[in-house]
Structure formats: C-alpha cells, structure tokens
C-alpha cells in the first residue's frame, strides 16, 4: 500500500498540481488555462488524432489476427512446442536491435521502399503508418495468441461433444459455447492491446527520430519534446488528459463486456 501511495498516487497529485500552475518558478495558479491552451495547440491536436487513429486501426487488426491464429493454433499446431516457444520472442528481443532491421526494410532511404516498391516516402507521409503498424502487430501478436490459446483450452471439450449430439453446426458452437466463455480473456487481451498501442512511441522514435512525419507524430512525441524543454506544466497537463482518455476507454469497454456477458447488449 505504501508503495502504491509513494510511486503512483503522490506523483499523480504532484502532476495535477503542476498542470494547474503557470510554471514551476512563479507557481501562479491558473486553473484550467493550461488545459484550454493545450486543446488550442495544433501540434497537440495532431498528436492526439494520430495516436487514437493508430489505436482504432491497428488494434482491430491485431485482435482479428490473434483470434484467428489462436483457433488455428489450438486445432492444428498446438503440438509443435518450438512454435509455441517462439511466440514470446518478439517481447524478449530488445526493440533497438530489431529496429535496425526495420530501418533497412522501411527507412526513408531503404532500397526496398525507394527502388523495389517505388514509393517516394518523403512525398507520402501516410506510408510511415505501415511500418509502425506492422511492428506493433509483430511485437504483440505472440503474447495475445498465448493468452487467447490458454482461454480456448480452458473450455471443456464435453460441451462441444454434447453440441454435436444436438446437431449444432460450427457457427452455433462458436456463438453459444466458445464466444461466451472466451469473452473475459478477449476483453483482457483487448485492454492490453489498447494500452500497448499507446506505448508504440519507443519503436517510432527509433525508426523515425524525434520529429517524424506528421502521420506518425504521436502524443508521446509531443510529451517527450516538451520534457526536453523542461516544460513541466505542459507535460503534466498532457499526461493527465491522456490518462483520462485511457480510463474512459477502459471504462466503456468494461461496461460493454459486462453487458455482453449478461446477454443484455442492446
């Protein structure tokens, strides 16, 4: 409890205080002015839009791929121990070493991009979303598969055998047996995936630097650049807004999961 108060609650209170003052020197109370000014800042709005656009486009692809491969893994390749062990490798490998390979493949001066694919990346800012999305999926896919596979393997096989006797087809089996029992695991994996999508800054920074193309300029870039300038009030204001957004997303997902699990979704 003391560790929670010291390392989480107290820093949050201090951050909230910094977000309500003019600066750390004058300590003049300005109320919500920092928040108002932040939402008027074009770079913050760009970073906020890019961050959430990345989440709502990459997370569904990751979840769909994870679910599909989990079903295939359980039914066809679960016996291959080497494949099972390799799923966790992307999380164990240092991002910095892997990014060197991705820079060769997808960097601004990459031969693959500029010559083989014929893409002028300088004139095509949207291209930079693709390597970041692929890197995010590659890094998190194995972990998601492990969690979802564990959830699938917890479903009693007797229920499927009983449904066979009742003449249920594969769609009915997954609708009335698999999905309801896999829902808690799926919800957990979805939340983890969303949180991880907000942490893609490190890989993007290593790939494209401190000031990347507009399409991959995320909220963490904005915060990092102001941290270098020691602009504490701007950093803390941004972090609190970001934390509130994440809490709202998790709250909405939690409510949706409760309605689904109770069968009263409308």
N, C-alpha and C positions, 0 to 999 in steps of 0.2 A: 504493500500500500504506500509506504514511504517513497519507494522508487517511482511509482506512478505519479505521485504528487510532485516529486523533485524534477523528474525528467519530462513530464508531459503537461501536467496541469499548470505548474508555475511558469514554464516557458510560454504556454498559451496565454496566460494572463498578462505577462510582460509584452508579448506581441500585440495583444489587444490594446494595451496602454500606448505602445509606440504608434499604433495606427490612428490614435485619436489626438496626437500632438503634432505641432508644426514641424519640429525637428528635435533631435536629442540635445541640442545646445540650449535653445530658448525654452523648450518644454511647454510652449504655449498650447493650451487646449483649443482644438479647432473642431471638435465634434466629428461629424460625418463628412467634413470637407475633403479629406483625403480619399474617401470612397467615391465622392462625386467627381473629383478631378480625375480619378483613375478611369472611370467609365467615360470620360471625355477624351482620354488618350487614345490616339489611333493605333499605336503600336500594341497597347494592351488589348484593345478590341480585336486586332488582327491575331494576336497570340491566343486569345480566348477562343476565337472562332476556329482557328486551325486545330487547337487541342481537342475541342469537342467534335469537330468534323472527323478528325483522325479516329476518335473513340467510336463514333457511331458507324464508321465504315469498316474499321479493322476488326473490332470485337465480334460483330456478327459472322464475319468470315472465319475468324479463329474458332468461334463456338461451333459453327457448322462443320468445319474440318475436324475438330476434336470429337464431336459426337459420331460422325461418320466413321472415322478411323477407330474409335473405341469399339463400335459394333463389329467392325471387321477384325479388330484385334482379338476380341473375345471369342468370335466364332471360327476364326481361321488361323491366326498366327500366335495365339496365346502360348503355345508350347515352345516357341523359339525364345529361349532365355536371353540370347545375345541381343535380339531386337528389343526385348523388354528393358534390358540394362541400358541400351543406347538412348532411350527416350529422355533420360535425365541429363545427358551430356551437354546440351546447349546451356543449361543453367549452371553447370560446373565450370565450363570454359570461360576464361576472362574475356570480357567484351572487347577490350583493347586489342587483343591478339586476333580475334575474329574480324574486327572492323578492318584490319589491314587487307584481308582477303576481299571484303566487300568494297573497299575503296578501289581495288584493282578492277573489280567487276562493274561497279556502278558509280565510280567517282566522276567528277566533272571532265577529267581528261582520259577516261577509260577508253581503251581501244575497242572493247566490246560495245560500248554505248555509241561512241562517235563514229566508228568505222563500220562495224558489222551491222548494228541496228540503224545507223544513220540518223541518230537523234542529236539535235543541237540543244544540249541541256541548258546552255546559257539563255536561249530563247524560249525554253519550255520549262518553266518553273514547276508545273504540275508533275513533271517526270520524277521529281525528287520524293514525292509521296510514295512511289512504288518501292524503292529500296528500303525505306524506313518501315513500310507496312510488311514487306517480306521478312525483314529482320525481326520485327516484333512477333510475327506468326511463328517463324522458325524457332525463336528462343522460348516461347511459351507453349507451343503445341504439345511437346512431350509430357510436360508436367500436367497439363489438362487431361491428356489421354490416360495417364496413370490414375488420376482421381476418378475420372468417369468410368474407367475399366473396373476399378475397385467397387464403385457403386453398382455397376451392372452385375458383377459377380456375387453381390450380396442378395440379389433377387432369387428366391427359391425356385429351382427348376420344376418342382412339383406343380407350381401354379401354371406353368406353360404346358405341362403334361395333361393337367386337368382341362385346360382350354382346348387342347387337341381332341379330347374325348367329347367336348361340347361342340366341336366343329368350327372353332374360331379360326379365322384366317390371320395372316401375318400382321395386317393393319390393325385388326381388333386386339391382337396380343400386345402390340406396342402401345396402343391407345389406352387400354384398360389395365395392363399389368406393368409394362416397362416404364412408361412415362410417369405415372403417379408415384412409383417407388424411386425413380431416379431424380425426381424433381428437387429434393433437398440438396443433393450433390450438384445438380446442374446449377442451382441458384448460387451455391458457394463458389463454383468454378466461374460463373458469370461475374460475380462481385470481384473475385481475384483478378480476372482478366481486365475488367474496367480499371481497377486500381493500377495494374501493371501498364495499361495503356497510357496512364498519366505519368509514368516513370520512364518513358522512352527517350527522355532528354539526353541521357548519357550517350546512347548509341548515335543519336542525331548529331550531338556535339562532336563526337569523334569522327563522324563521317563528313560533316559539312562545316564545322567550326562554330565560332561564337556568333557570327551573323550569317546564317544560312539564307537560302532563297525564301521568299515570302510564304510559299506554300507549306514549308516545314519550320516556320518560326513559331515555336510553342511557348506556352506560358512559363515554362521553366527557363527558357532563354531570356525572357523578359526579367524574371526574378534574378537570374544569375548576373545579367548585365548591371542591374541596379545594386546587387551585392558588391560587385567590384567597385562601384562608386560610393559604397558605404551609405546608400540611401535607405536607412533602416525603416523609416516610416512608409516608404513606397513598397518595400519588400514585405513588411508585416501586413499591410493593407491587402496586398495581392494574395498573400498566403491565406489570410482569413477568408477572403472571398472564395478562393479555390477550395478551402476546406468545407465551407458551407455548401458549395455546389456538390461536392462528393458526398456529403452527408445526405443531401436531398435526393441524390440519385440512389443511394443505398436504401434510404427510407422508402422511396417509391417501389423499388424492386422487392423490398421486404413485404410491403403491403400486397403487391401483385402475387408474390409467392404464396402468401397466406390465403388469398382468395382462390388461387389455383388449387392449392392443397385441400381446401374445404369444398371445392366443387361449386363455388357460387360466383365464378367470374362472369361478369356481365358486360 
